[in-house]
């Protein structure tokens, strides 16, 4: 076996990047995401870019 075969299971176990939890409130995540989209659209149209 190679050295990468021994490190692969440990690397897979520690592959969390600190992103949002899967157990968190999904509705809050969707509302904040769409709010950001609407805010960006308003800023783009106000600046006359579209």
N, C-alpha and C positions, 0 to 999 in steps of 0.2 A: 504494500500500500504506500501511497505517496503521503507527503506531509499535508497536502490540501484535503485528503480524504479524512484525516483525523481532525482537522479544524473546522470542517464544514458543519457538523452537527452543533458545535458550540456557537459558531457564527450565526446559524439559523435561529438558535434560541435567543440570541441577543440582538436580533435585527430590528427591534423597535427604534423608531427615530424620534420619538417624543411628540408625535402628531396627536390629533384629537382621539379621545377614548372611544371605543366602539360601544361602550355602555352608556354614554351620555345622552342627553335629550336631543333626539334627531330633529324635532320641530324647531327648536331654537337655532340649530345649525342652518336649516333651510331658510328660516326667516331672515337671519343675518346675511346669508348669502344673497338672497334676492334683494334685500335692502341695499347691499353694496352694488348690485347690478343696476338698480334704479338710480342710485346716486351717481354712478359713473355715466349713465345715459343722460341724466340731467346736466351734468357738467360738460359733456361733449356737445350737447345741443346748445347750451348757453354760450359756449366758446365759439360757436359757429363752425365747428369742424364737420358737421353733417348736415 
